[in-house]
Amino acid sequence: MNNDMWKSLVGKTIKVDRGGPESRIGKLMAVLDDHLVLLTKDDGVLYYNTHHVKSVTENSKDTMDIGIEVPENFEFKSADSFQGLLECLKFQWVRINRGGPEKLEGVISEVNKDFVSLISKEEVVRVSMWHIRNVSYGLKIESEKQEENKNQGKEENTMSQTEKQVVRQRVVRAENAQVRQ
């Protein structure tokens, strides 16, 4: 699919892929050379590598609704390439791929043209750049219901805040060790 087609859909609510764990409905926020930016209700800002998108669906009556209002000054990370985007997300908590056995969460510690290193709990996982279908970094627009749950102290993370802090500290130590070498 070419960029002209994608760019004609910017600002519209679309469905990426027809089904499966990678399929999402959201508002297309931007289209770049090799990736697109989709704002979804559940995942927040989601970056799709366009090489892996099999189909896109647009409702002809424009009636697909994601149930969130996008603020006028809403900003998200942007880069000219998917690799550049991953560089921007270095040392941040991310989710790579949505479902299946290749779904990962952790902190990006290294990015190059061949792979991304992700620190996840006790492991350093190197993921081939080609096999990264999408990535998100936690930027979300919270609905009223989510804010209500948050105020009641409910968290739905797979790792606790303490575990995330420990992983971040490991990344910093690993970076410092690399700098000294």
C-alpha positions as MATLAB code, in Angstrom:
seq = 'MNNDMWKSLVGKTIKVDRGGPESRIGKLMAVLDDHLVLLTKDDGVLYYNTHHVKSVTENSKDTMDIGIEVPENFEFKSADSFQGLLECLKFQWVRINRGGPEKLEGVISEVNKDFVSLISKEEVVRVSMWHIRNVSYGLKIESEKQEENKNQGKEENTMSQTEKQVVRQRVVRAENAQVRQ';
ca = [
       0.000    0.000    0.000;
       1.440    3.337   -0.971;
       1.786    6.434    1.189;
      -0.707    8.465   -0.877;
      -3.457    6.011    0.031;
      -2.443    6.087    3.711;
      -2.251    9.893    3.761;
      -5.803   10.120    2.415;
      -6.934    8.344    5.611;
      -5.183   10.645    8.135;
      -7.695   11.936   10.672;
     -10.143    9.102   10.003;
     -11.016    6.130   12.174;
      -9.743    2.941   10.526;
      -9.213   -0.712   11.298;
      -5.693   -2.020   10.672;
      -5.754   -5.666    9.548;
      -8.982   -7.665    9.496;
      -8.488   -9.696   12.638;
      -6.006  -11.452   14.853;
      -3.873  -10.178   17.713;
      -2.351   -7.266   15.757;
      -5.661   -5.856   14.485;
      -6.729   -2.538   16.016;
      -9.299    0.193   15.442;
      -8.154    3.750   15.945;
      -7.744    7.223   14.572;
      -4.932    7.517   12.026;
      -2.825   10.399   13.326;
       0.144   10.414   10.900;
       1.791    8.512    8.057;
       5.557    8.473    7.574;
       7.858    6.673    5.129;
       7.735    3.226    6.720;
       5.289    3.486    9.614;
       1.988    4.950   10.672;
       0.653    6.353   13.936;
      -2.687    5.077   15.216;
      -4.432    6.357   18.349;
      -6.441    3.557   19.952;
      -8.671    3.436   23.006;
      -6.934    0.533   24.757;
      -3.304    0.787   23.586;
      -2.953    4.553   23.293;
      -0.557    5.650   20.564;
       0.434    2.646   18.485;
       3.110    2.738   15.766;
       2.681    0.183   12.970;
       5.525   -0.835   10.681;
       3.695   -0.554    7.330;
       5.572   -3.544    5.858;
       3.480   -5.769    8.127;
       0.045   -4.230    7.524;
      -2.023   -6.626    5.420;
      -5.218   -4.556    5.093;
      -6.940   -1.382    6.189;
     -10.691   -0.893    6.585;
     -12.493    2.410    6.453;
     -16.216    2.578    7.125;
     -17.828    4.204    4.080;
     -20.270    6.062    6.331;
     -17.457    7.108    8.706;
     -19.332    5.570   11.646;
     -16.469    3.724   13.360;
     -15.982    5.291   16.774;
     -13.103    4.702   19.160;
     -14.901    6.327   22.074;
     -12.293    8.941   22.994;
     -11.960   12.637   22.327;
      -8.540   13.701   21.005;
      -7.315   16.903   22.682;
      -6.501   19.754   20.307;
      -2.875   19.982   21.467;
      -2.271   16.209   21.575;
       1.389   15.390   20.838;
       3.136   12.078   20.271;
       6.654   10.992   19.376;
       7.529   11.177   15.716;
      10.518   10.220   13.568;
      11.251    9.905    9.848;
      11.778    6.137   10.041;
      10.629    3.224   12.198;
      14.210    2.708   13.384;
      14.426    6.424   14.248;
      11.188    6.112   16.211;
      12.620    3.198   18.203;
      15.703    5.354   18.897;
      13.355    8.036   20.308;
      11.840    5.384   22.580;
      15.224    4.279   23.967;
      15.167    3.902   27.781;
      11.368    3.997   27.844;
       8.850    1.344   28.795;
       7.343   -0.099   25.594;
       5.149   -2.914   24.317;
       6.347   -4.599   21.130;
       3.717   -6.454   19.118;
       0.216   -6.892   20.527;
      -0.316  -10.618   20.732;
       0.977  -14.076   20.125;
       4.287  -15.516   21.276;
       6.301  -12.478   20.106;
       4.527  -10.012   22.423;
       7.046   -8.260   24.688;
       7.147   -5.523   27.316;
      10.197   -3.826   28.734;
      12.691   -1.003   28.353;
      14.531   -0.471   25.062;
      18.269   -0.374   25.755;
      19.756   -0.557   22.241;
      18.601    0.032   18.675;
      20.423   -0.627   15.418;
      19.445   -1.492   11.841;
      19.269   -5.215   12.624;
      17.732   -5.558   16.087;
      16.362   -3.911   19.217;
      17.523   -4.912   22.711;
      14.760   -4.925   25.280;
      15.231   -5.456   29.008;
      12.283   -7.444   30.294;
      12.350   -8.513   33.946;
      15.537  -10.601   34.281;
      16.211  -10.971   30.547;
      17.790   -8.995   27.732;
      15.800   -9.867   24.614;
      17.106   -9.001   21.152;
      14.297   -8.702   18.626;
      14.959   -8.669   14.900;
      13.944   -5.283   13.488;
      12.084   -7.061   10.672;
       9.802   -8.877   13.128;
       8.599   -5.798   14.997;
       5.079   -5.274   13.715;
       4.102   -2.479   16.079;
       5.178   -0.682   19.219;
       3.555    1.509   21.862;
       5.038    3.415   24.759;
       2.161    4.086   27.103;
       0.942    7.479   25.900;
      -2.838    7.232   26.270;
      -5.832    9.474   26.455;
      -7.670    8.285   29.515;
     -11.413    7.898   29.359;
     -13.549    8.900   32.334;
     -13.916    5.235   33.330;
     -10.143    4.692   33.329;
      -9.613    7.808   35.443;
     -12.274    6.563   37.875;
     -10.546    3.173   38.191;
      -7.186    4.881   38.646;
      -8.595    7.021   41.444;
      -9.753    3.843   43.180;
      -6.190    2.506   43.091;
      -6.720   -0.153   40.441;
      -3.728   -0.827   38.171;
      -3.698   -3.235   35.269;
       0.012   -3.590   34.540;
       1.789   -6.868   33.984;
       4.737   -5.559   36.027;
       4.528   -3.572   39.242;
       5.925   -0.055   39.451;
       8.767   -1.417   41.602;
       9.680   -4.001   38.957;
       9.656   -1.305   36.265;
      11.971    0.862   38.397;
      14.383   -2.058   38.862;
      14.466   -2.622   35.082;
      15.115    1.091   34.463;
      18.008    1.012   36.948;
      19.504   -1.999   35.145;
      19.321   -0.128   31.838;
      21.132    2.864   33.321;
      23.837    0.620   34.826;
      24.253   -1.210   31.496;
      24.577    2.107   29.657;
      27.136    3.394   32.163;
      29.150    0.178   31.764;
      29.106    0.614   27.962;
      30.276    4.218   28.252;
      33.231    3.194   30.459;
      34.354    0.548   27.964;
];
